[in-house]
């Protein structure tokens, strides 16, 4: 019997590579193609060798070899993503953004990994995920066209430059997100300070969201106080420049209530606004899931609720 093979030189995690390749090559069994995977240690180095058995009754076994290259390339791409990606991200962060402290670097890494995993299910991020993986597979396939032996670490450092470039771009975006997030946290900290130094004017303020993205404010006796709260802010402000989100936050900070009950909170189109209110008034915000106040509408009811 004659054999064709691919050899992958590794520094560590040989067992993980074997498992990943075994999982991928299992598809060859369905095609009645025989193969073997072995770990070979020689002079302190480890190689994972994948053999495929040639059929002497078939004049051309090139198709089997191509299948071996394809499946091994897929397995190695998966291994790179699982075992090397985080290390590469850390290396890039330390190299390109060494001026951030350790905790800031951890935050940048966290944001980078979140974007790579596509935790928010962003369509374009899904496409980029597929593209990055296909890029790695393509590079392995190109390499195996001219060589049956590969040193994995060297290949990643010198043959995956396009992939590493994409990781650099992901980190650049993560740094931008981190700076925005840091500014937002500082903004929240400042607003919380303003609330703390304000004298509380109400024990409870009810916020009722309306269909038109506007809101109504009621005091603890369920009397409307919307216009009274807004007059100071609207005095010199043209109608075209009115931002109801900003008005709501400013009004609540000025009132500094002990507790806030938000009705019809599902109508918040700006989820960030709701999160901001909850962050500023930490522990003081209740989201109402339905009551008589939720039905209050300024257009039809100006009197206090019972």
Backbone as a ProteinNet text record, in pm:
[ID]
protein_1_A
[PRIMARY]
XXXXXXXXXXXXXXXXXXXXXXXXXXXXXXXXXXXXXXXXXXXXXXXXXXXXXXXXXXXXXXXXXXXXXXXXXXXXXXXXXXXXXXXXXXXXXXXXXXXXXXXXXXXXXXXXXXXXXXXXXXXXXXXXXXXXXXXXXXXXXXXXXXXXXXXXXXXXXXXXXXXXXXXXXXXXXXXXXXXXXXXXXXXXXXXXXXXXXXXXXXXXXXXXXXXXXXXXXXXXXXXXXXXXXXXXXXXXXXXXXXXXXXXXXXXXXXXXXXXXXXXXXXXXXXXXXXXXXXXXXXXXXXXXXXXXXXXXXXXXXXXXXX
[TERTIARY]
83.3	0	87.5	44.8	111.4	25.3	90.6	18.3	56.4	-42.4	-18.1	-45.6	25.7	14.6	26.9	-15.6	9.5	66.2	168.7	233.2	223.3	174.7	158	247.3	348.8	437.8	377.3	371.9	308.8	399.2	383.9	457.5	380.7	248.6	165.1	24.7	-63.5	-203.3	-217.6	-120.2	-129	-255.9	-292.4	-412.7	-536.4	-545.1	-659.7	-664.8	-547.4	-542.5	-587.6	-541.6	-581	-732.6	-790.7	-935.7	-1010.4	-960.1	-1026.5	-1016.3	-898.3	-880.7	-964.1	-965.4	-1045.3	-1192.5	-1241	-1379.5	-1408.3	-1314	-1332.2	-1318.3	-1218.1	-1193.1	-1295.8	-1377	-1480.9	-1573.1	-1579.7	-1664.3	-1611.1	-1480.3	-1423.1	-1472.5	-1510.4	-1560	-1685.2	-1765	-1886.4	-1854.1	-1731.4	-1688.9	-1601.7	-1597.9	-1518.6	-1370.5	-1320.7	-1178.8	-1111.6	-1007.3	-937.3	-826.5	-812.6	-710.6	-662.2	-555.1	-505.3	-444.7	-446.4	-389.3	-296.8	-172.1	-75.5	1.5	39.9	133.3	272.4	368.3	506.1	596.2	669.6	765.1	906.1	976.6	1113.6	1198.8	1300.6	1396.1	1325.7	1226.4	1159.2	1049.3	1025.1	915.8	806.8	682.9	568.7	506.9	478.6	409.1	283.5	176.3	54.6	53	56.6	66.3	-66.1	-122.2	-248.3	-218.7	-241.9	-219.8	-351.7	-347.9	-463.8	-420.2	-495.1	-456.2	-494.1	-396.8	-424	-484.3	-570.4	-630.9	-555.2	-480	-396.9	-479	-605	-690.5	-740.8	-717.3	-760.4	-637.4	-636.2	-516.9	-481.9	-580	-555.1	-619.3	-535.6	-585.7	-582.2	-565.7	-550.1	-674.2	-791.4	-913.8	-911.2	-859.9	-852	-756.9	-645.8	-550.4	-610.9	-685.4	-749.8	-851.7	-924	-1018.8	-945.8	-832.9	-753.1	-708.2	-656.8	-612	-727.5	-843.2	-958.3	-1003	-1018.9	-1069.6	-966.4	-840.9	-736.2	-728.7	-740.5	-737.7	-853.5	-971	-1086.4	-1062.1	-1005.2	-978.1	-874.9	-769.9	-665.3	-718.4	-806.5	-866.6	-947.4	-1022.7	-1101	-1009	-897.7	-801.1	-738.3	-703.9	-645.6	-741.4	-868.2	-968.4	-986.5	-990.3	-1016.3	-895.1	-776.8	-658.4	-563.1	-567.2	-468.1	-527.4	-656.6	-714.3	-697.3	-729.8	-716.5	-570.8	-477.5	-335.6	-293	-342	-308.9	-367	-490.8	-552.7	-471.9	-431.3	-352.5	-219.4	-156.5	-28.2	-43.5	-150.1	-173.5	-203.2	-284.9	-317.6	-191.9	-108	16.4	111.7	111.3	203	154.4	25.9	-27.4	-83.8	-121.9	-185.8	-123.3	9.7	81.7	61.5	9.3	-7.5	-132.2	-218.8	-331.3	-283.9	-346.6	-308	-369	-334.6	-374.3	-526.4	-597.9	-744.3	-807.5	-751.6	-804.4	-781.8	-666.4	-638.4	-736	-770.2	-867.8	-1004	-1040.7	-1168.9	-1167	-1054.5	-1042.6	-1049.6	-984.3	-989.5	-1132.9	-1201.8	-1340.6	-1429.4	-1415.5	-1496.6	-1460.2	-1330.5	-1286	-1347	-1342.3	-1395.9	-1548	-1613	-1758.2	-1794	-1717.3	-1743.3	-1712.4	-1604	-1566.6	-1670.3	-1717.1	-1819.3	-1954.3	-1966.7	-2093	-2206.3	-2181.2	-2281.6	-2411.3	-2402.2	-2521.9	-2591.6	-2541.3	-2601.4	-2615.9	-2509.5	-2507.5	-2480	-2563.7	-2554.8	-2416.9	-2363.9	-2234.4	-2122.5	-2134	-2034	-2038	-2157.8	-2169.4	-2096.1	-2112.6	-2041.8	-1891.5	-1846.7	-1703	-1649	-1729.7	-1689.4	-1662.3	-1756.3	-1742.6	-1622.5	-1606.2	-1495.3	-1361.3	-1345.6	-1218.3	-1184.7	-1285.5	-1260.2	-1223.2	-1295	-1265	-1127.1	-1086.4	-954.1	-845.6	-863.3	-766	-763	-880.7	-888.2	-816.1	-841.3	-779.5	-627.3	-573.7	-428.4	-367.3	-436.1	-387	-388.3	-496.1	-506.3	-397.3	-371.8	-266.2	-130.9	-107.5	20.9	36.1	-69.9	-62.3	-51.5	-72.9	-53.9	92.9	181.3	324.6	404.2	340.8	413.6	318.8	371.4	291.4	322.4	419.5	457.9	444.8	396.2	374	410.3	472.4	497.8	392.4	301	181.1	212.2	299.1	328.7	388.8	483.4	545	445.2	355.3	252.3	163.5	122.1	33.5	102.5	229.7	301.1	334.3	360.7	412.6	317.5	219.6	129.2	-12.1	-43.3	-178.8	-180.5	-100.7	-91	-222.2	-296.8	-426.3	-523.9	-521.7	-608	-569.4	-439.8	-392.6	-427.2	-420.8	-459	-605.3	-690.6	-832.3	-850.3	-772.2	-779	-735.7	-636.9	-592.6	-704.7	-778.4	-890	-1001.5	-1024.4	-1124.4	-1084.1	-956.7	-908.5	-917.1	-886.1	-899.4	-1043.2	-1139.5	-1280.7	-1314.5	-1255.7	-1281.1	-1227	-1113.6	-1056.8	-1151.1	-1206	-1303.2	-1424.3	-1474	-1588.4	-1553.2	-1430.9	-1385.7	-1382.6	-1330.9	-1322.1	-1461.5	-1552.5	-1690.9	-1753.6	-1729	-1783	-1727.2	-1597.8	-1534.7	-1592.7	-1614.4	-1674.3	-1817.1	-1889.5	-2026.7	-2028.1	-1937	-1929.6	-1896.4	-1806.6	-1772.2	-1891.5	-1965.5	-2086.6	-2189.6	-2210.1	-2304.3	-2258.6	-2127	-2074.3	-2101.4	-2084.5	-2107.7	-2255.3	-2343.9	-2487.1	-2533.2	-2477.9	-2511.8	-2469.5	-2355.4	-2309.6	-2407.2	-2456	-2553.7	-2680	-2724.3	-2844.4	-2821.9	-2702.6	-2671.8	-2672	-2625	-2616.9	-2747.4	-2840.4	-2970	-3059.8	-3138.8	-3240.8	-3359.6	-3398.8	-3507.6	-3639.1	-3707.2	-3832	-3955.4	-3938.3	-4051.3	-4006.4	-4099.7	-4071.5	-4078.5	-4181	-4199.4	-4235	-4174.8	-4213.7	-4249.5	-4367.8	-4412.3	-4377.6	-4311.7	-4280.3	-4366.9	-4448.3	-4537.3	-4495.5	-4445.9	-4405	-4527.4	-4523.8	-4633.9	-4592.6	-4689.9	-4663.5	-4572.3	-4574.5	-4499	-4359.2	-4306.6	-4173	-4164.1	-4277.8	-4278.3	-4320	-4324	-4351.2	-4433.7	-4491.5	-4569.1	-4509.5	-4500.4	-4451.6	-4565.2	-4579.6	-4676.3	-4603.1	-4656.2	-4595.8	-4652.5	-4616.3	-4660.7	-4812.5	-4878.5	-5024.4	-5088.6	-5005.7	-5049.5	-5107.2	-5049.9	-5085.3	-4977.5	-5021.8	-4923.3	-4833.6	-4704.5	-4606.2	-4516	-4558.5	-4473.5	-4436.8	-4536.9	-4509.5	-4427.9	-4456.3	-4380.7	-4232.7	-4202.8	-4063	-3990.1	-4063.8	-4000.2	-3984.1	-4056.5	-4058	-3918.8	-3840.8	-3706.9	-3618.3	-3633.6	-3548.4	-3592.7	-3721	-3775.2	-3777.8	-3742.9	-3760.5	-3690.2	-3564.8	-3489.2	-3460.4	-3533.1	-3503.1	-3604.8	-3559.4	-3652.6	-3716.7	-3838.2	-3911.4	-3835.5	-3766.1	-3695	-3576.4	-3529.8	-3412.1	-3448.8	-3576.6	-3619.3	-3583.3	-3509.1	-3476.7	-3545.2	-3648.3	-3729.3	-3652.7	-3558.9	-3476.6	-3393.9	-3328.5	-3247.1	-3334.3	-3453.3	-3544.4	-3585.5	-3611.1	-3652.4	-3541.5	-3420.2	-3307.3	-3283.9	-3284.4	-3261.7	-3369.9	-3494.5	-3605.3	-3590.6	-3557.1	-3543.7	-3426.4	-3318.5	-3203.2	-3239.2	-3312.7	-3354.7	-3449.5	-3541.5	-3638.1	-3573.7	-3472.3	-3400.5	-3495	-3591.6	-3688.5	-3623.7	-3684.1	-3636.9	-3662	-3770.1	-3804.8	-3865.3	-3842.4	-3897.4	-3969.8	-4094.1	-4169.4	-4190.9	-4143	-4155.1	-4265.4	-4366.3	-4480.5	-4464.1	-4518.7	-4508.3	-4362.8	-4274.7	-4131.8	-4099.8	-4190.6	-4168.5	-4170.9	-4225.1	-4233.7	-4104.4	-4006.4	-3878.5	-3813.3	-3806	-3735.3	-3585.1	-3548.1	-3406	-3373.4	-3328.6	-3298.4	-3186.7	-3097.1	-2986.4	-3038.9	-3148.6	-3209	-3257.9	-3325.7	-3375.7	-3259.7	-3155.7	-3037.9	-2971.4	-2966.9	-2905.4	-2980.4	-3112.7	-3194	-3169.8	-3166.6	-3143.7	-3004.2	-2906.4	-2770	-2755.7	-2819.2	-2809.3	-2880.3	-3000	-3080.5	-3075.5	-2956.8	-2934.5	-3012.9	-3092.6	-3170.5	-3299.2	-3326.1	-3444.8	-3550.7	-3521.1	-3609.8	-3688.8	-3820.4	-3909.2	-3974.5	-3971.9	-4038.4	-4174.7	-4279.8	-4416.9	-4461.2	-4522.9	-4570.7	-4720.8	-4781.6	-4923.4	-5001.5	-5065.1	-5148	-5235.8	-5314.9	-5402.7	-5323.7	-5206.5	-5124.8	-5077.3	-5052.6	-5005.9	-5105.1	-5232.2	-5335.9	-5353.2	-5284	-5298.7	-5249.3	-5327.3	-5289.9	-5323.6	-5224.1	-5243.3	-5348.2	-5365.5	-5459.6	-5604.1	-5630.7	-5769.6	-5795.9	-5689.9	-5709.1	-5611.6	-5664.8	-5580	-5596.3	-5690.1	-5716.9	-5631.3	-5607.8	-5529.7	-5596	-5513.7	-5565.8	-5607.2	-5700.3	-5743.2	-5631.7
-119.9	0	125.9	227.7	356.2	457.2	556.8	654	795.6	886.3	1028.1	1092.4	1199.8	1252.8	1404.8	1459.8	1598.5	1596.8	1677.6	1682	1822.9	1833	1962.5	1966.8	2051.4	2067.5	2164.1	2121.6	2203.9	2213.9	2321.7	2339.8	2284.6	2299.6	2248.1	2222.2	2175.9	2149.1	2048.2	1957	1855.9	1773.5	1743.3	1662.1	1732	1864.8	1940.1	1939.4	1949.4	1948.1	1812.5	1706.3	1571.5	1556.1	1603.2	1592.4	1670.9	1791.6	1875.6	1811.9	1757.9	1693.8	1566.3	1490.2	1367.3	1398.1	1503.1	1543.7	1580.8	1650	1694.3	1577.8	1492.1	1382.5	1271.1	1274.6	1171.6	1170.6	1283.1	1289.6	1201	1168.6	1083	939.4	899.2	763.2	739.2	844.3	831.5	805.7	843.3	822	697	618.4	494.5	521.2	635.3	669.1	641.3	560	523.8	623.9	657.9	754.3	719.7	784.1	768.5	900	923.1	1044.3	1000.5	1047.3	1006.8	1127.9	1119.5	1216.3	1155.4	1228.9	1180.3	1280.2	1233.4	1317.4	1287.7	1394.6	1376.9	1494.3	1464.8	1565	1686.3	1656.8	1762.8	1834.6	1797.6	1858.5	1754.8	1804.9	1716.7	1749.5	1643.9	1660.5	1574.3	1630.3	1554.3	1515	1385.3	1335.7	1271.4	1318.8	1265.6	1187.9	1057.8	971.7	936.6	925.9	878	760.9	654.8	533.2	542.6	513.1	511.9	378.2	383.1	262.9	229	117.7	82.6	46	13.7	-20	102.9	220.3	346.3	417.9	453.3	513.8	651.3	724.7	861.5	879	899.6	919.2	1066.2	1154.1	1296.4	1352.9	1300	1350.3	1327	1211.6	1180.9	1278.1	1306.7	1400.2	1539.7	1580.5	1711.8	1718	1608.7	1603	1611.6	1542.3	1548.6	1691.5	1759.4	1897.6	1987.5	1968.4	2053.5	2035.4	1910.1	1885.6	1922.6	1896	1934.4	2086.4	2155.4	2302.4	2358.5	2299.6	2342.3	2318.5	2203.7	2171.7	2267.3	2296.9	2387.6	2530.6	2570.9	2704.1	2715.2	2611.5	2610.7	2614.8	2542.9	2541.5	2679	2744.8	2879.4	2974	2968.7	3058.4	3030.1	2902.9	2866.6	2887.3	2851.4	2846.3	2964.6	3031.9	3136.6	3277.4	3287.5	3419.7	3512.6	3463.6	3548.3	3589.4	3495.8	3528.7	3635.6	3625.8	3725.5	3862.1	3861.8	3988.3	4054.7	3976.3	4030.2	4085.1	4011.7	4056.1	4188.4	4200.7	4323.3	4440.5	4416.5	4522.6	4571.5	4477.8	4516.4	4589.5	4551.3	4613.1	4749.7	4759.5	4882.4	4981.1	4930.4	5017	4995.2	4997.4	4975	5082.5	5198.4	5308.4	5294.3	5197.3	5171.1	5083.9	5101.8	5018.3	4879.2	4792.2	4651.2	4634.7	4707.5	4695.6	4747.1	4856	4910.3	4812.8	4747	4647.1	4530	4491	4382.8	4422.4	4549.5	4597.6	4598.1	4640	4641.1	4498.6	4405.9	4265	4213.5	4249.4	4205.1	4254.3	4380.7	4437	4371.7	4349.6	4284.4	4146	4068.2	3932.2	3933	4029.4	4041.8	4067.3	4156.6	4186.7	4067.6	3995.6	3878.7	3768.2	3747.5	3643.8	3686	3815.8	3870.8	3847.1	3881.6	3861.8	3935.7	4047.9	4127.4	4084.5	3977.1	3923.4	4029.2	4106.3	4205.5	4134.1	4159	4085.5	4096.6	4219.5	4237.4	4169.2	4164.5	4093.3	3944.3	3891.4	3750.5	3725	3815.8	3802.3	3808.6	3899	3910.7	3785.5	3724.4	3599.7	3493.2	3477.3	3377.3	3409.5	3537.6	3578.8	3548.1	3578.7	3553.1	3404.3	3321.9	3177.9	3127.8	3172	3130.1	3176.5	3293.2	3344.8	3252.4	3205.1	3113.9	2981.7	2927.7	2801.3	2815.9	2926.7	2950.6	2952.1	3015.4	3023.9	2886.2	2804.2	2667.6	2588.3	2598.5	2524.8	2566.6	2697.1	2746.3	2690	2683.5	2631.8	2483.5	2406	2261.7	2226.3	2323.1	2297.6	2273.9	2331.1	2319.9	2247.4	2213.2	2144.9	2055.9	1942.5	1851.6	1866.5	1952.4	1973.3	2120.4	2146.4	2284.2	2298.1	2409.5	2444.1	2547	2511.7	2591.6	2732.9	2747.2	2881	2971.9	2918.5	2997.6	3035.9	2943.3	2971.2	3085.5	3082.6	3187.2	3323.3	3326.1	3453.4	3511.4	3425.2	3474.6	3456.7	3368.1	3344.1	3395.4	3433.4	3480.7	3631.4	3705.4	3849.3	3921.8	3874.1	3936.9	3915.9	3796	3764.6	3849.8	3859.1	3941.5	4088.4	4132.8	4271.2	4294.5	4197	4210.8	4217.5	4138.7	4145.4	4283.5	4341.6	4476.4	4577.6	4562.6	4653.5	4634.9	4510.1	4482.7	4549.8	4543.5	4606.2	4758.1	4813.9	4958.9	5003	4927.7	4958.5	4940.6	4837.3	4812.2	4925.3	4981.1	5094.5	5214.1	5239	5348.5	5323.7	5200	5165.6	5181.5	5142.6	5154.3	5299.8	5387.9	5530	5590.7	5550.3	5597.8	5546	5418.6	5357.2	5424.6	5459	5526.4	5665.9	5736.6	5869.8	5861	5757.3	5739.4	5713.3	5628.6	5599.2	5724.9	5806.5	5931	6026.8	6028.2	6109.6	6065.8	5936.4	5882.6	5916.2	5902.6	5933.5	6079	6168.2	6310.3	6337.7	6275.3	6295.9	6239.5	6126.3	6069.5	6165	6230.2	6328.2	6445	6494.6	6603.4	6563	6439.7	6390.7	6387.8	6343.4	6330.6	6465.9	6570.2	6700.8	6779.2	6730.8	6797.9	6761.4	6855.6	6827.4	6760.2	6646.5	6571.9	6647.7	6670.1	6746.6	6656.4	6529.2	6436	6300.7	6236.3	6099.7	6003.9	6023.3	5938.2	6025.3	5994.3	6055.5	5942.6	5955.8	5859	5913.1	5832.5	5867.4	5780.2	5844.5	5770.5	5798.4	5695.9	5712.4	5710.7	5797.8	5809.5	5754.8	5738.1	5682	5771.6	5902	5996.9	6024	5932.9	5945.1	6057.5	6116.4	6214.3	6144	6219.1	6158.6	6252.9	6195.1	6269.8	6238.6	6340.3	6322.4	6346.7	6257.7	6272.7	6267.1	6340.2	6332.4	6213	6201.1	6083.9	6079.1	6196.9	6200.1	6186.1	6152.8	6127.1	6252.5	6366.6	6492.7	6524	6574.8	6599.2	6717.6	6700.6	6806.4	6828.8	6776.6	6782.8	6926	7010.2	7146.8	7225.1	7206.4	7277.8	7241.9	7116.4	7071.2	7120.2	7136.6	7166.6	7314.9	7398.5	7541.3	7602.8	7572.1	7630.8	7589.3	7464.3	7414.4	7467	7492.6	7531.9	7682.7	7759.1	7904	7965.9	7931	7990	7888.7	7778.4	7672.7	7670.9	7687.5	7680.9	7542.6	7537.5	7409	7305.6	7349.2	7254.9	7188.9	7247.4	7194.5	7115.1	7092.2	7019.4	6871.4	6820.8	6679	6622.9	6544.6	6497.9	6401.3	6328.6	6239.2	6319.4	6425.4	6510.1	6580.4	6624.3	6691.5	6599	6473.3	6378.1	6358.6	6335.7	6314.8	6439.4	6556.9	6682.5	6706.1	6676.8	6696.5	6606.7	6482.7	6387.6	6423.6	6469.9	6510.3	6630.5	6726.3	6844.6	6807	6715.3	6673.5	6584.9	6508.1	6417.3	6335.8	6266.6	6191.8	6074.3	6035.5	5919.3	5790.4	5790.2	5672.9	5716.3	5636.9	5664.1	5538.9	5557.1	5446.3	5478.4	5391.2	5414.8	5325.2	5390.3	5321	5316.6	5212.5	5194.7	5195.8	5139.1	5142.3	5065.3	4977.2	4902.8	4995.9	5117.3	5212.6	5291.2	5270.5	5338.8	5290	5374.8	5337.2	5349.1	5438.1	5457.3	5379.7	5256.2	5172.3	5232.5	5305.4	5368.4	5470.8	5539.1	5636.6	5566.2	5454.3	5379.3	5329.9	5278.7	5232.2	5347.1	5464.4	5581.1	5621.2	5623.4	5657.9	5557.6	5429	5325.4	5337.1	5376.8	5391.2	5513.2	5623.2	5745.4	5726.8	5669.1	5650.5	5502.8	5455.2	5312.9	5269.6	5164.5	5111.3	5185.5	5293	5373.5	5363.3	5287.7	5282.9	5152.6	5166.5	5050.3	5054.8	4943.8	4933.3	4869.9	4947.7	4900	4814.1	4702.5	4611.2	4622.9	4729.6	4751.8	4795.1	4912.9	4963.7	5075.9	5140.3	5247.1	5367.6	5391	5505.1	5486.3	5363	5335	5383.8	5391.9	5432	5583.3	5654.8	5800.1	5862.5	5953.6	6022.1	6169.5	6253.5	6396.8	6456.1	6396.5	6452.2	6437.2	6337.4	6313.5	6326.4	6343.7	6340	6434.8	6545.3	6642.7	6633.7	6557.4	6553.3	6449	6463.6	6362.1	6225.9	6125.1	5988	5954.3	5863.7	5825.8	5752.4
0	0	0	-72.9	-72.5	4.7	64.4	143.9	99.8	106.2	89.6	225	257.1	392.4	395.2	508.1	545.2	685.5	708.9	840.5	897	1021.4	1088.4	1211	1207.2	1322.2	1422.3	1550.7	1653.4	1775.9	1850.7	1975.6	2095	2089.6	2198.4	2143.4	2231.2	2194.5	2080.5	2068.9	1963.1	1977	2101.1	2123.4	2070.8	2092.2	2041.7	1889.2	1827.3	1680.9	1628.2	1692.7	1651.4	1660	1770.2	1787.7	1680.8	1649.5	1549.2	1410.5	1378.3	1248.1	1239.4	1348.1	1350.2	1326.3	1387.9	1370.4	1225.4	1162.6	1024.9	925.9	950.5	856.8	868	973.2	986.7	865.3	795.7	676.4	563.4	567.4	464.2	475.7	597	615.9	532.3	517	436.9	290	249.2	110.9	99	207.5	211.1	185.7	232.7	221.2	355.4	352	474.4	504.1	631.4	672.1	812.8	854.2	990.9	1036.6	1167.1	1226.8	1339	1336.7	1437.9	1489.8	1616.5	1674.7	1671.5	1617.4	1609.8	1679	1779.4	1852.6	1803.3	1767.6	1719	1762.7	1843.7	1891.7	1953.9	2038.1	2112.9	2038.6	1915	1839.3	1813.1	1799.4	1775	1641.1	1565.1	1437.4	1437.6	1383.1	1362.4	1215.2	1189.8	1052.5	1012.8	902.9	851.5	723.2	727.5	612.1	546.1	414.8	341.7	253.8	257.5	186.8	39.7	-46.3	-189.6	-230.5	-326.7	-383.7	-512.4	-510.8	-625.7	-748	-726.1	-840.2	-914.1	-852.3	-913.3	-967.6	-1096.6	-1156.3	-1100.2	-1055	-1006.5	-869.4	-767.2	-630.7	-588.8	-688	-655.4	-586.9	-621.3	-558.8	-408.3	-367.2	-224.1	-153.5	-218.3	-159.1	-146.6	-248	-242.6	-129.1	-109.9	1.7	134.8	144.3	267.5	294.6	192.2	208.1	253.2	189.4	221	365.9	408.8	544.1	650.4	624.5	721.1	729.9	617.5	618.6	700.1	686.3	766.2	915	947.4	1087.5	1147.3	1070.4	1119.2	1132.7	1041.5	1052.3	1181.2	1212.2	1335.8	1457.1	1449.3	1559.5	1579.1	1470.1	1478.8	1549	1510.1	1567.6	1716.8	1754.2	1894	1984.1	1933.3	2019.3	2002.6	1889.4	1862.7	1861.3	1832.9	1809.1	1929.4	2049	2167.5	2189.3	2168.9	2184.8	2085.3	1963.7	1861.8	1897.9	1947.9	1989.4	2100.9	2199.4	2311.2	2260.3	2169	2114.6	2040	1961.3	1885.4	1979.5	2081.8	2178.1	2248	2292.5	2362	2269.3	2141.4	2045.9	2000	1966.8	1907.3	2008.6	2125.6	2225.7	2362.9	2365.5	2490.5	2594.3	2554.8	2649.3	2736.8	2707.5	2796.5	2912.8	3029.6	3143.5	3131	3226.3	3217.5	3213.1	3298.3	3301.4	3173.2	3119.8	2994.3	2878.9	2879.9	2776.1	2785.8	2908.1	2926.9	2870.2	2890.2	2836.2	2683	2626.4	2479.9	2425.8	2495	2454.6	2463.7	2571.8	2590.3	2476	2439.1	2331.5	2198	2176.3	2052.1	2038.8	2147	2143.1	2126.4	2188.1	2172.1	2025.7	1961.7	1821	1731.5	1763.5	1683.7	1698.7	1821.9	1844.8	1789.1	1761.3	1709.8	1809.4	1935.7	2040.9	2012.1	1939.6	1910.6	1781.7	1718.9	1596.4	1486.8	1467.7	1360.1	1228.5	1128.5	1001.9	938.1	931.6	866.5	944.8	1076.6	1155.9	1126.9	1100.8	1062.7	931.8	836.3	709.3	728.9	816.3	842.3	910.9	999.4	1063.1	957.4	865.9	760.1	672.3	641	554.3	620.2	749.3	817.5	817.3	846.3	848.1	709.5	608	471	426.7	475.7	443.5	497.8	620.7	681.1	604.6	573.1	498	364.5	296.7	165.6	175.7	279.7	295.9	321.6	401	423.7	292.9	217.7	91.6	-7	-12.9	-101.7	-60.9	69.5	117.8	84.6	105.5	82.1	-66.4	-154.5	-297.3	-330.4	-250.5	-280.5	-172.9	-63	44.2	122.9	169.3	251.2	399.5	432.5	572.5	608.3	727.8	770.3	917.6	954	1094.3	1131.6	1221.5	1244.3	1291.8	1392.9	1445.9	1338.6	1261.8	1155.9	1049.2	1015.7	915.8	961.6	1088.5	1140.4	1137.1	1174.5	1182.5	1045.8	947.5	820	702.2	713.5	600.8	625.1	746.9	778.4	805	729.7	753.3	723.6	622.9	594	709.6	764.2	878.6	999	1026.2	1138.2	1115.6	989.6	957.1	991.6	964.7	999.4	1151.2	1224.2	1370.6	1420.2	1354.7	1392.2	1372.3	1262.3	1235.2	1337.9	1378.3	1482.2	1612.8	1645.6	1769.1	1759.7	1642.9	1624.7	1653.2	1600	1625.1	1773.9	1834.4	1976.8	2063.2	2024.2	2098.7	2089.9	1970.8	1955.3	2046	2045.4	2131.5	2278.6	2313.2	2452.8	2497	2412.4	2448.2	2462.7	2373.6	2384	2513	2542.7	2664.7	2788.4	2785.4	2899.6	2918.3	2808.4	2816.9	2871.4	2828.1	2875.4	3026.3	3073.8	3217.2	3297.4	3242.3	3310.1	3311.7	3200.7	3189.9	3294.7	3308.5	3406.8	3548.1	3572.3	3705.4	3742.1	3644.9	3668.6	3695.2	3618.5	3637.9	3772.1	3811.8	3942.7	4054.5	4034	4132.1	4141	4026.7	4026.4	4102.3	4081.9	4150.6	4300.7	4340.6	4483.9	4555.2	4484.6	4551.1	4541	4458.5	4445.5	4564	4603.4	4704.3	4635.3	4686.9	4625.8	4638.8	4526.4	4526.6	4534.8	4503.2	4505.3	4558.5	4625.5	4669.7	4551.2	4466.8	4348.7	4229.1	4115.7	3989	3892.9	3830.4	3730.4	3592	3512.5	3373.8	3283.8	3199.4	3109.5	2965.9	2898.8	2759.5	2668.7	2566.4	2471.7	2334.5	2247.1	2114.7	2030.6	2056.3	1974.3	2028.9	2111.3	2170.7	2273.2	2307.9	2414.8	2544.5	2651	2780.9	2867	2969	3067.8	3204.3	3287.8	3424.7	3523.9	3618.4	3727.2	3860	3959.6	4093.2	4168.8	4298.9	4376.6	4394.8	4381.6	4389.6	4251.8	4153.9	4016.1	3949.8	3988	3922.5	3819.4	3704.9	3599	3631.4	3611.8	3639	3516.9	3402.4	3283.1	3246.4	3229.3	3183.7	3284.2	3412.3	3516	3509.3	3481	3478.2	3353.9	3246.3	3118.9	3091.7	3162.5	3129.2	3131.2	3232.5	3243.1	3126	3080.9	2972.8	2836.2	2821.2	2691.3	2670.8	2770.5	2767	2645.8	2622.3	2511.4	2400	2397.1	2301.7	2187.3	2061.7	1948.4	1939.1	1889.8	1881.5	1800.4	1694.5	1607.4	1677.1	1786.3	1855.7	1980.6	2002.4	2121.3	2107.3	2203.5	2209.9	2333.7	2311.9	2424.2	2515.2	2459.8	2542.5	2642.6	2591.9	2679.7	2783	2739.6	2831.3	2945.9	2913.5	3016.4	3118.9	3073.2	3165	3249.2	3183.8	3257.6	3362.1	3325.6	3419.9	3541.4	3517.6	3628.5	3719.3	3660.5	3741.6	3827.8	3770	3845.6	3959.5	3932.6	4034.6	4140.3	4099.8	4189.5	4277.6	4218.4	4300.2	4372.7	4483.1	4557.7	4479.4	4403.6	4323.2	4190.2	4087.1	3954.8	3907.1	3863	3805.2	3657.6	3571.2	3427.4	3372.1	3315.5	3257	3104.8	3045.7	2900.4	2854.1	2934.7	2902.8	2774.3	2734.4	2609	2488	2506.3	2395.4	2375.1	2461.8	2444.4	2315.5	2215.6	2093.3	2113.5	2202.8	2233.8	2362.1	2346.1	2461.7	2546.1	2480.9	2553.6	2654.5	2620.4	2711.7	2837.9	2820.5	2935.5	3021.1	2957.2	3031.2	3105.6	3043.1	3106.4	3232.4	3225.2	3343	3455.2	3419.4	3521.2	3581.6	3501.3	3552.3	3642.4	3602.7	3684.1	3818.3	3813	3934	3976.7	3994	4025.2	4148.3	4131.9	4243.4	4272	4198.1	4224.7	4115.1	4010.5	3894.2	3893.1	3876.8	3865	3727.3	3656.6	3527	3547.2	3520.6	3541.6	3423.6	3453.9	3350	3324.4	3378.8	3352.5	3474.6	3465.3	3575.2	3519.7	3606.8	3559.4	3508.7	3565.6	3522.7	3378.5	3339.5	3203.1	3098.5	3136.9	3042.7	3036.2	3122.3	3127.6	2997.1	2942.2	2819.4	2832.8	2817	2839.6	2745	2630	2531.9	2575.9	2662.7	2699.1	2849.3	2926.5	3071.6	3140.2	3187.7	3256.9	3408.7	3453.6	3598	3665.9	3797.6	3870.3	3863.2	3860.4	3863.7	4005.3	4019.1	4155.3	4228.4
[MASK]
++++++++++++++++++++++++++++++++++++++++++++++++++++++++++++++++++++++++++++++++++++++++++++++++++++++++++++++++++++++++++++++++++++++++++++++++++++++++++++++++++++++++++++++++++++++++++++++++++++++++++++++++++++++++++++++++++++++++++++++++++++++++++++++++++++++++++++++++++++++++++++++++++++++++++++++++++

